[in-house]
Amino acid sequence: MTKTILILTDGMADEPLPELGGKTPVEYANTPNMDAIANEGACGTFLSLPSGYPTSSDVANMSVMGYPPEEFYTGRGPLEAVSQGIEIGPDDIAWRCNLVQADGDMLIDYSGGHIDDADAHVLIDGLKQEFDCAEFTLYPGVSYRNILVLHGKDFTEKIKYAKPDDSQGKPISENLLHPADDSPEAINTAQYLNDLMSRTRGYLENHHINKSRAEPANLLWFSSPGRRPKLPSFKEKYGNVRGAIISAVDVIFGLGICAGMDVIKVPGATGFVDTNYEGKADAAVRALESYDFVYLHIEAADECSHMGDLELKIKAIEDIDKRVIARLRDQLQGQDVTYAVLPDHPVPVHLRIHTRDPVPVAICGKHIIRDHCRIFSETVAPTGTLGQFKRDELMRKILNCD
């Protein structure tokens, strides 16, 4: 049976930039291995962020995996909770809880200066001790990415929220939580969490860890609430395909777990530019010995885009190409392997936020008829013979189970 590996380059897609001579970062970067996949196979596009849903990685990766958000989306919070093994009861609402950097009424950085795990855990554990109560539980995650679970029937997920990575440089007071309907539960939930944000700020600002940091993680930001999703089995959905998922972030692991896939955690995988690229590639090669399909998620380019750091984004793209894709192709040379490469969504580096534009896709394998595309890029991919995929068409084409 053909083995398949999908390299998901989170947030890599971008727009043509004058400072790059009208090229996108992908087109400007040295990417011979992504280009080889396009050259040896065919290209197309995929709309991963349908209108009416958040422009977030949970929606995008759910779409890529072939689970249409309009049928299955319940929020990012519960996916990350599932990844952490957090029990979500019938009256529980799981929220994504960022540690962010604020200055007065301004949100400065959605990641609290990319706070490391150790410092983040100290802050979250301190908050748990200081503010512990029956209404909520805090759980530390990876870096700035943490979880809050609200308990009880007085709370609801029907809340309007702002994504922190979309709100950098904007007033906090204009991006507070608001009820999505007139129910007492929605009104109570918004008020409770806005108050909790305010009550915990003083503790965070005065904590010795933040006192010593140039970019303090001094505010909690709540977003993407929901209840545990119910996804059909990936194996059953795609004709008995055994799948594994490799990532550094809980939201992707949570998706895999909910889809019945096995998760593989790689030591040194951080979700940033300092991640263990080689370790993730090697883990994917080993996984193909036991699994039919590997979903290899790499976060680095997304983080660089949110930072607005073009030079670092280009370096991340080149690292993914050289340290991951080249390593995969070298170790798997001569084997019957289908490769697919695509971002989950665009993050234009000059905007620093996710956009809904279709992403480029390149697939090469024995079942793919080669087309005229010779490089992997946002400009060339829409001209490819694969066309624009919808719903689970992309995954079915990759796995050859149309």
C-alpha positions in Angstrom: 0.0 0.0 0.0 1.2 3.5 -0.8 2.4 5.5 2.2 1.4 9.1 2.4 2.8 12.1 4.2 1.2 15.6 4.4 3.5 18.4 5.3 1.3 21.2 6.8 3.2 24.4 6.9 1.1 26.5 9.3 0.6 30.1 8.2 3.1 30.0 5.4 1.0 31.4 2.6 1.3 35.2 2.0 1.0 38.0 -0.5 3.4 39.5 -3.1 5.6 42.0 -1.3 7.3 45.1 -2.9 10.4 44.5 -0.8 10.7 41.0 -2.3 10.4 42.3 -5.9 6.7 41.4 -6.1 7.3 37.8 -4.9 5.7 36.2 -1.9 7.9 34.9 0.9 7.5 31.3 -0.4 8.5 32.4 -3.9 11.4 34.4 -2.6 12.7 31.7 -0.3 15.0 28.9 -1.5 12.6 25.9 -1.5 13.9 23.2 -3.9 12.1 20.4 -2.2 8.7 22.0 -2.1 9.3 22.9 -5.7 10.2 19.3 -6.5 6.9 18.1 -5.1 5.1 20.6 -7.4 7.4 19.7 -10.3 6.9 16.0 -10.0 3.2 16.2 -9.4 0.4 18.7 -9.7 -0.9 21.8 -8.0 -4.2 23.3 -7.0 -5.8 25.3 -4.2 -7.9 24.7 -1.1 -10.3 27.1 0.7 -9.6 26.1 4.4 -11.4 29.0 6.1 -15.0 29.2 5.0 -16.9 32.3 5.8 -18.9 32.4 9.0 -16.2 30.6 11.0 -13.1 32.0 12.8 -10.0 32.5 10.8 -8.1 30.1 13.1 -5.9 27.1 12.8 -8.5 24.8 14.4 -11.0 25.6 11.6 -8.3 25.4 8.9 -6.8 22.1 10.0 -10.2 20.6 10.5 -11.0 21.6 7.0 -7.7 20.1 5.6 -8.4 16.8 7.4 -11.8 16.7 5.6 -14.1 17.5 8.5 -16.2 20.5 7.3 -16.5 23.1 10.1 -20.1 23.7 9.3 -20.7 20.1 10.4 -18.2 19.6 13.2 -16.7 22.8 14.6 -17.2 23.4 18.3 -14.3 25.7 19.2 -10.6 25.6 19.7 -10.7 25.4 23.5 -12.1 21.8 23.7 -9.7 20.5 21.1 -6.7 21.7 23.2 -8.4 20.3 26.3 -8.8 16.9 24.7 -5.1 16.9 23.8 -4.1 17.6 27.4 -6.3 14.8 28.6 -8.6 17.3 30.4 -12.0 15.8 31.2 -14.8 17.9 29.8 -18.1 17.2 31.5 -21.6 17.8 30.0 -21.8 21.2 31.8 -18.3 22.3 31.1 -17.1 24.9 28.6 -13.4 24.8 27.5 -11.7 28.1 26.6 -8.4 28.9 25.0 -6.6 31.1 27.5 -3.6 33.0 26.2 -1.0 34.7 28.3 -0.6 38.0 26.5 1.4 41.2 26.8 -0.6 44.3 27.6 0.4 47.9 28.1 -2.3 50.0 29.6 -5.4 49.4 27.4 -3.4 48.1 24.5 -2.7 44.5 23.5 0.9 44.4 22.5 1.7 40.7 21.9 -0.7 37.8 21.7 2.1 35.4 22.9 3.4 37.2 26.0 6.8 37.5 24.3 6.7 33.8 23.3 7.0 32.9 27.0 8.6 29.6 27.5 6.8 26.6 29.1 8.5 26.8 32.4 7.7 30.4 33.1 4.1 30.0 31.7 3.5 27.0 34.0 4.7 29.0 37.1 2.3 31.8 36.2 -0.7 29.5 35.6 0.0 27.5 38.7 0.2 30.7 40.7 -3.1 31.9 39.3 -4.7 28.6 40.3 -3.5 29.0 43.9 -4.5 32.6 44.1 -7.9 32.5 42.4 -9.0 28.9 42.8 -12.8 28.5 43.0 -15.6 26.1 42.0 -16.6 28.0 38.8 -13.4 27.4 36.8 -10.2 25.5 36.5 -7.0 26.6 34.8 -4.6 24.2 33.0 -1.1 25.1 31.7 -0.4 24.2 28.1 2.5 25.0 25.7 4.1 28.4 26.1 1.3 31.1 26.0 -1.3 28.6 25.0 -3.4 27.5 28.1 -6.9 26.3 28.9 -9.6 27.5 31.2 -12.7 25.3 31.8 -15.9 26.9 33.1 -18.1 24.6 35.2 -21.8 24.7 35.6 -25.1 25.4 33.8 -24.8 29.2 34.5 -22.2 29.4 31.6 -22.4 29.0 27.9 -20.2 29.0 24.8 -22.4 31.5 23.0 -20.0 34.4 23.4 -18.6 36.9 20.9 -14.8 37.0 21.3 -11.8 38.5 19.6 -8.8 36.4 18.6 -5.7 37.7 20.4 -3.5 37.3 17.3 -6.0 39.5 15.4 -6.1 42.1 18.2 -2.4 43.2 18.5 -2.1 46.9 18.6 -5.8 47.3 19.5 -7.5 48.6 22.7 -8.4 45.8 25.1 -11.5 47.7 26.1 -12.8 47.4 22.6 -12.2 43.7 22.4 -13.8 42.3 25.5 -16.2 39.4 25.5 -19.9 40.0 24.6 -22.9 37.7 24.9 -23.9 36.3 21.5 -27.6 36.2 22.6 -29.8 37.6 25.3 -29.7 34.6 27.5 -28.8 35.0 31.2 -26.1 32.4 30.7 -24.4 34.4 27.9 -24.6 37.7 29.9 -23.2 36.0 32.9 -20.4 34.3 31.1 -19.2 37.5 29.4 -19.3 39.4 32.6 -17.6 36.7 34.6 -14.7 36.3 32.3 -14.2 40.0 31.7 -14.1 40.4 35.4 -11.6 37.5 35.7 -9.3 39.1 33.2 -9.4 42.3 35.2 -9.0 40.6 38.6 -6.0 38.5 37.6 -4.1 41.3 35.8 -2.6 42.8 39.0 -1.3 39.4 40.1 0.4 38.8 36.7 1.9 42.2 36.5 3.4 42.0 39.9 4.7 38.4 39.6 8.5 38.2 39.9 8.7 36.4 36.5 7.0 39.3 34.7 9.0 41.8 36.6 12.2 40.3 35.1 10.9 40.0 31.5 11.2 42.7 28.9 8.0 41.4 27.4 5.8 40.5 30.4 2.9 38.0 30.0 0.7 40.1 32.1 -2.9 39.5 31.0 -5.2 36.5 30.4 -7.1 36.5 27.1 -10.1 34.2 26.6 -11.2 32.9 23.2 -12.7 30.1 21.1 -14.9 28.3 23.7 -16.8 25.1 23.1 -17.8 21.6 24.1 -16.0 18.4 23.1 -16.5 17.7 19.3 -17.6 14.4 17.9 -15.7 13.5 14.8 -16.1 10.4 12.6 -13.1 8.1 12.7 -10.4 9.1 10.2 -9.7 5.5 9.6 -13.3 4.6 8.7 -13.9 7.8 6.8 -10.9 7.2 4.4 -11.1 3.4 3.8 -9.2 1.9 6.6 -6.3 4.3 6.4 -4.2 4.2 9.6 -3.2 7.7 10.5 -0.8 9.4 12.9 -0.3 13.1 13.6 3.0 14.9 14.5 2.9 18.5 15.9 4.0 20.7 18.7 0.7 22.3 19.6 -2.3 20.9 21.5 -5.0 22.1 19.0 -3.6 19.7 16.3 -3.1 16.8 18.7 -6.7 17.4 19.9 -8.0 17.2 16.3 -6.1 13.9 15.8 -7.4 12.4 19.0 -11.0 13.3 18.2 -10.5 11.7 14.8 -9.2 8.5 16.3 -5.6 9.1 15.1 -2.5 8.3 17.1 -0.4 11.3 18.2 3.4 11.4 18.1 5.2 13.9 20.3 8.7 14.8 19.4 11.2 16.0 22.1 12.3 19.6 21.4 9.2 20.4 19.2 8.3 23.9 20.3 5.9 25.4 17.8 8.4 28.1 17.0 11.6 28.7 14.9 13.7 26.8 17.6 11.7 23.6 17.0 13.3 20.3 16.5 12.9 20.2 12.7 15.1 17.1 12.2 13.4 15.2 15.0 10.0 15.8 13.5 11.1 14.6 10.1 12.7 11.5 11.6 9.6 10.8 13.6 7.5 10.9 10.4 9.8 8.5 8.6 9.6 6.0 11.5 5.8 6.5 11.7 5.4 5.4 8.1 6.7 2.0 9.1 3.5 1.5 11.1 1.0 3.9 9.6 -0.4 4.5 6.1 -0.6 8.3 6.6 1.3 10.9 8.6 0.0 14.5 9.1 3.2 16.5 9.9 2.2 19.9 11.2 4.9 22.6 11.5 4.0 25.9 13.2 7.1 28.1 12.8 6.1 30.2 9.8 2.8 31.1 11.4 4.4 32.5 14.5 6.9 34.6 12.4 4.0 36.0 10.4 2.1 37.1 13.5 5.3 38.8 14.7 5.5 40.7 11.4 9.1 39.4 10.9 9.6 38.9 7.2 13.3 37.8 7.5 12.5 35.3 10.1 9.5 33.9 8.1 11.7 33.4 5.1 14.2 31.6 7.3 11.5 29.4 8.7 10.3 28.5 5.2 13.8 27.6 4.2 14.3 25.6 7.3 11.1 23.6 6.7 12.3 22.9 3.1 15.9 21.9 4.0 15.6 20.4 7.4 12.3 18.6 7.1 11.2 18.0 3.5 14.7 17.3 2.1 15.3 15.0 5.1 12.1 13.1 4.4 12.7 12.7 0.7 16.3 11.6 1.3 15.3 8.9 3.8 12.3 7.7 1.9 14.0 7.8 -1.5 12.9 4.9 -3.7 9.9 4.0 -1.6 6.3 4.3 -2.8 5.4 7.5 -1.0 2.8 10.2 -1.8 3.8 13.7 -0.7 1.5 16.7 -0.2 2.5 20.1 1.0 0.2 23.1 1.8 -0.3 25.8 4.4 -3.5 25.6 6.5 -4.2 29.3 5.9 -2.4 32.5 4.8 -0.9 35.0 7.3 0.3 38.0 5.3 3.4 39.2 7.2 2.4 42.9 6.7 -1.1 42.2 8.2 0.0 39.8 11.0 -3.4 38.1 10.9 -5.0 35.1 9.2 -6.9 35.7 6.0 -9.4 33.6 4.1 -7.7 33.3 0.7 -7.4 29.8 -0.7 -4.0 28.2 0.0 -1.7 26.6 -2.5 -1.5 22.8 -2.7 1.1 20.5 -4.3 0.8 16.7 -4.4 3.1 14.1 -6.0 2.6 10.3 -6.1 1.9 7.5 -8.5 -1.8 8.4 -8.7 -1.2 12.0 -9.5 -0.9 13.0 -13.2 2.0 15.6 -13.6 0.9 19.0 -14.7 2.7 22.2 -15.9 3.5 23.6 -12.5 7.3 23.6 -11.8 7.4 25.5 -8.5 5.3 25.7 -5.3 3.8 29.1 -4.9 0.6 31.0 -4.3 0.8 32.4 -7.8 1.4 29.2 -9.7 -0.8 26.8 -7.8 -4.2 28.3 -8.9 -3.2 27.4 -12.5 -2.6 23.8 -11.8 -4.8 20.9 -13.0 -6.0 19.9 -9.5 -8.3 22.9 -9.4 -9.8 24.2 -6.1 -10.7 21.5 -3.6 -13.8 21.6 -1.3 -14.7 19.9 1.9 -13.0 16.4 2.0 -12.0 16.4 -1.7 -8.4 17.4 -0.9 -7.8 14.6 1.6 -9.5 12.1 -0.7 -7.2 13.1 -3.6 -4.1 12.9 -1.4 -5.1 9.4 -0.1 -6.3 8.3 -3.5 -9.7 7.3 -2.2 -11.8 9.6 -4.5 
